[in-house]
Amino acid sequence: MKTDIAKRSEEKDLARKLEGMAEVFLLTVLYFYIWKTQYSVMYVRTFYGRGRIVMMGIYFIIMYVIMYLTEGLRFGNLKLFDVVVSQWISVLVTNFITFWQICLILNIMTDPVPMLWLTLLDLGITVALPFIFTWIYHLTYVPRDMVLVYGKRNALNLRFKILERPDKYAVTSIISSSEPFEKIKAQLLSHDAVIINDVPAEIRNDILKFCYEKDIRTYIVPKISDVIIGGASNINLFDTPLLLVRGTGLSIGQKAVKRFLDIVLSAIAIGVLSPVFLITAIAIKAEDGGSVFFRQKRVTRDGRIFTILKFRSMHEDAEKYGAQLTVDNDPRITKVGHFIRRCRIDELPQLINIIRGDMSIVGPRPERIENYELYEKEIPEFKYRTKVKAGLTGYAQVYGKYNTTAYDKLRLDLMYIENYSIILDIKLVLMTFRTLFQKESTQGFEESFLDSSGVDKK
């Protein structure tokens, strides 16, 4: 039974890959048509035969890679809206790159209209096909019958998060890890999959080995130590395998490359967005005559304190009553502030912080000093986030929510630190654009903090 479930899962994964390749191939055919009927005729008749195949191949690869990085091919796994937005980002980025590629090939500033028409057609296709593929996925996919094995009562909160995706998961039973192991095994055998959350190490190991032996799909909520081990290197010097955990954050080479990209990309972004900076500054000043920028002390790498810059979105006396979490329709927010917060324009001055070296484009979001001290007191491992510079965007911002608990943010940020690569940075930057279209829920600071307490942090 379990083998059949695993086989069906592999078949669905293969189907999604084939669907993704078919969609990208269709987009490539449309590009070929635009090239052949517009640019190749309009200008010099070049790139016949193998040359055109190379051009189409480059377009296919760029489109597929960007869709893969933005998770635009995860039909059924993600919500349809998220898939469509990811594909729109991929289309805009790919066609922007391709237009300048055509200009270089023709050695002329060519007409952008054909590429604009291509982009509009692509945007339509990337609504229709994901809708069809997602419909097929849900038509053939029965929500997985899952049992949740939990340790402390706090771990049961995961069930409510899973209920947000009833189309994909169905937790039909829960059982405490304190129950006799024979009873736990009986529950495991009667379900398609298991989720292990906040279970003591010894019992968790027994459950994991049993599921591995019986081919039961297993989902594990990692502890901090699991995340750290996940980024370890294999060493095969002896007949006993070793895992090396360096615990030093990024290497010198990685820091140098990351810093170089931070400076170059931030400088380009400031140049391109300078009209937005100017218009925003004028609008803020015109509304109430107050200061344009909001300044606040935050924590970055190695616990260093720096002053973060934002466009001011609240009245100047908004914080005289102390720190408060921002909520919808907050009376402290100005009219201009509502708009720039909704569009994330208020965060743009942090590009200056990146140029200065206070922050990086990608990294854990910088916490206020008082929040950082409060979190670190309750969760000593929270300081691990400061092994790298704070970032304008990050793993927790892409995969978390506004009300994600401090402990969950820590796990997400450590996953970034322990699995760092330039490709991961590119992926997170691309996926950040998708988050601009997502409305986040809010939760009181004290409530969110208390939710993170009492969790087994070993």
N, C-alpha and C positions, 0 to 999 in steps of 0.2 A: 504493500500500500504506500509506504513512504517513498519507495523507489519510483513508483508511478507519479507521485506528486513532484518529486525532484525532476523527473523526465519532462513533465508538462511545463514546469518552470523554465527549464532549459529551452524548450520549444518556443515558449512565449518570448524569452530573451532574444532568440534567433529571429523570430518574426519581427520584433521591434527593430532590430538592426537592419533587416532587409527592407522594412518599410521606410526607415530613415534614409537608407542609401537610394531607394527608389525616388523619394521626394527630392533629395539633393540632385539626383540625376535629371529629374524633370526641370528643376531650376537651372541646371547647366545647359539643357537643351534650349531653353528660352534665351539664355545669354548667347548661345551660339547663333540663334536666329537673329537677335539684335545685331550682333557683330557682322554677320553675313549680309544682312539686308540694309544696314545703316552705315556702319563705320567702314567696312571693307569696300563698299561701293562709293561712299561719300568722299573717301580719301584714296590713298594708294592701295592698289589691290595686292596686298601682301599676306603672308601667313596662310598659304594654301597647303593642302596635304598634311604632312606631319606637324607643321607649325600650328595649324588650327587645333590639332589634337592636343598639343602641348598646352595651348592657351585654355582649352576646355578642361584639361586635367588640372591645371593650376587653380582654376575657378572652383572646380569640384572639391579639391583638397582644402582650399581656404574655407569654403562654405561648410564643409563637413566638420573640420576641426573646430571652427568657432561655434557651430551648433552643439558639438560634443562638449566643449568647455562651458557653455552656458546652460547645459542640460536641456537643450531644446528637442532632443530626440527621445526623451523618457516618457513616451506615450503611456498613459495609464498610471505610471508611478507618481507623476506630478499632476496637479490640477490642470485642466485644459487651459485656463487663463495663463498660468505660469509658463506652460509650454509655448503658447502663442507669442507671449511677450518675449521669451528667450529667442524664438525664431525670428521675430521682427528685428531684434537687436542684431542677430547674425546677418540678416539680409542687408540692413543698413551699413554695417561695418564692411561686409564683403563687397558690396557694390561701390562703396566709397573708395576702397582700396583698388578695385578693378577699374574704376573711371580714371584714376591717376596712372594706372598701369597702361591703359589705352593711350593716354596723352603722351607717355614716354615712348611707346611703340611708334606712334604716328609722328612724334617730334613736333607736336602742335597742341595748343590749348583747344581741344575739340569741343563739339557741341554736347552739353550734358543732357539734353532733352531725351534722346533715346534711352539713356541709363535711368532717367527718372521714370519713364514709362515702364521700363523693365522692373524697377523697384516697386511700382504700384501693382503690377501683375504678380510679383513675388509675394507681396504682402497679402494679396487675396488668396493665393495658393496656400500660404502658411497659416491661414485661418481654416480653409476647407479641409485640407488633408489631415492636420492634427485632429480635427473634429471627427473625421471618419475613422482614423486609426485608434483614437481613444474610445470611440463607440464600439469598434470591433473588440478592443481589449476588454472592456467591461461586459460585452456580450458573451465572451468566452471564458471570463475569469470569475470564479466564485470566491468571495472573500474568505481569506484563510481562517480556519477554525483554530484559535490560539488559546493557550493557557498561560496566565501570568503567574510566575513564581516570585514572590516578593519576600523581602526581609522585614525592614521596618515599615510602619504604616504609611510613612511619607511616600514610599515607593508606589503606592496605589494611585498617586496622582497621574502616573503615566497612562493609566487606562483612559482617563478623560481626554488626554491628548490624542490617543489612538482613535477615540470615538469621532474625531474630526474627519477621519477618512473611512467611513463605513463601506465605501465602494471597494476598498482594498484589504482592510483588516477587520477581523471580528474577534474580540476577546470574549469568549463564551464561558470562561471559567477562571477563577483565581484560587491560589492555594499558598499558604504560608510555608516558608522554608523550615519552620519549626515542626511541621508535621512529620510523622514517620516516613522514612525514605521509600518504603514499599508503597505507601499511599501516593507519594509524589510520582513514582514511576508509573503507577496505574493511570494517573492523570495524563502523563506525558504520552503514553501509548494510545490514548483515546483521542488525541488531538493531532492536527496537522503540523503545528509549530508551537514553540515555547518562547516566552520572553522572560529573561532572568534579570531582575532589577534589585540591587542593593541586598544581595544574598551573601552571607559569610563565605569566605574563600574556600574552606574545606567542602562545604555542601555544594557550592557552585561548581567546583571541580568535578565532584561526583555526578552532578546533573549533566554537565557538559560532556563528560566521557560517555555517559549512558546514551545521550542523544546522538553523539558521533557514531557510536556502535550501531544504533537503530535507524540511522539515516533520518533523524528528525531535524527539520530546519530549526535553527536556534538563533534568537536575537538576544544580545547581551548589552545592557547599559553599562558602559565602562566606568571603572573607578579611575581616580587620578593616576594611580600607579599603572593601570592598563594603558592609558594614553601615552605615558612616558615610555613604557616598554614597546609600544607600537612604533615608535620612532627609532628604536635601537638598530644597530648594525650587526649582521651575522659575522662571527669569527670562526674559522674552521682550521685552527692551528693544531687542535688536539682531536682525539677521537670522541670527546665530549663537546657537543655544540655549546657555544657561548654567545651571549647577546651583550653588546657594548652600548651602554648609555653614557654619552659624553656629558650631558647636562650643562653645556656651555652656550646653548642657543645657536645662533648662526655662526658659521666659520668666518674667518677674516675675508676670504674671497667672496663669500656670499654677501657680507656686509658692504664690501666695496662695490660690487655690481648693483646691489639694491640702492645704495646711495647715489650712484651715477644715474640710474634710471629715475630715481626720485627727483633729482635736480633737473634733468632734461625734460621729463614729462610734465613736471609742475610748471616749469618756465613756459613751455608750449601752451599749457592749459591757461595760464594767466594771460598770455598774449591773445589767445583766441577768445577768452571770456572777458576781456577787458571792457567791452561795451556793457556786459551784464553787470560787472562791478560798478561801473559809472552810473548806470540807470538805477541800480538798487540803492547806491549811496544817496543819490538825489531824492529818491522816493522816501527813504527813511528820514532824511533831513527835513523834507518838505512837510511831513506829517505832523511832527511835534517839535522840530528844531533841536532835538537831542543829538547825542553822539551817534556816529555811524556804526562804530564797532562795539561789541561786547567783549570784555576781557575777564578771564577767570583763571585761577591757579589750578593746574592739573598735574597728574603724575605720569611720567614717561619712563624710559629705560633706566634700570638700576635705581628706581625710586626718585629720580631727579624731578624737581618741580620746575614747571615752565608756565608761561602765560599763554593760554589758548586764545585765538582770535575767531570771532564769529560776527556776522552782520547782526546788529541788535534787532531782535524781534519782539521784545517786551518793553513796557514802559520803564524808564530809567530807575524808578524806585521799586521795581518789582520784587527784588530780593531783600528788602529791608526787614521782612518778617522771617527771614531764614530760608533754607532750601526747601522747596516743595516740588513734587512731581508735576509736570505739565499734563493737563488733561484737555479733552476736546472742549472747545468754546471757553477756554481759559480767559477770564477778563483781564489778565495781566498782559496778554498778547495784543499788539497793535494790529491795525487793519493790514498794513504792509507786512507785518510779521506773520500773519496767518498765511499769506500767499508764499512768502519766501521759505517758510517752514514746510509747507505742503510740497514745494518743488525742491526742497533741500538746498536752496540757494544760500541760506544762512550759514552753511558749512564751508562755502567756497574760500573765505579768507584763510582757512587752515592751509591752503596751498602756500601761503607765506611762511607759516610755521614749518612746513616741509622744507622749503628753501633754506630756512635758518638752521635746520638740523634738529629741531625739537621733535618732529614727527616723521613718519614715513607714509607713503600712499596707502600701503596695506599693513595692518598690524592690529593689536588689541586696542579698542577705543580707550582713550585716556579718562580715568576716573577723577572726580573731584577729590581733594585731599581728605575731607571728612568721610566720604563714602569709602575711599580706599582703606583708611585706618579702621573703619567699622567692619568692613569685609575681612580684612587681614586678622582682626582680633578673633572673629568667629571661625574663619577658614584660613589657617596659617599658610596653606599652599597658594593663597591668592597672589602672593608676591611673585610666584613663578611667571606670571604674565609679563613682568617687567624685564624679562631676559631679552626682549626686543623693544624697539621704539614703539610708542603708541602710533596708531594709524588713523587715516581719514576714513577708511573702511576696513573690514576684517571678516574673519570667519564667523564670528558671533553675530555680526551685523547682517551677513548674508543668510545664515542658517538659523539664527535665533530670532527672537521677537523683542519688542520694547519691554515686555514684562518678563523676559527670561530671567530665571533666578541667578544669583551671583555664582553659585556652584556650577550651574550648567554653562554659564558664560566662560568660567574658568576652563571647563573641559573642552569647550569649542576652541578657545584661544590656544590651549596647549596642543590640540590636534594640528593647528596651523604651525606652531613653533616646531613641533617634533617632526612634521612632514613637509617642511619648507622647501620650496623650489620656485624658480622664476615663473614656470608654467602655472603653478598654483596662484601666484600673484596675478598673472594675466587673467586666469579664470575668475578670481574673486572680483577683479575690477569690472570684467564684463558682466558678471552676475549682479553687481551692485546696481546696474541700470535697471535690472528687473525689479529690485526692491523698491524703486521709485514709484512703481505702479501698485504696490501693495499697501493696503491700509492696516496699520498695526494696532493691536489692542493695547490698552493701558491698564496699569495696576498700581496701587499705592506703593510708595517706596518701602514703607515699613512692612506691608504685607508681603511684597516681593522678597524682602530680605529675610523675613521669618520663614518663608517657604524654603529658603536655602539652608536653614538651620536643621540640625538633627539628622543630617544625612551622613551615612558612613563614608568618611573621606579617606579611608586607608587605601 
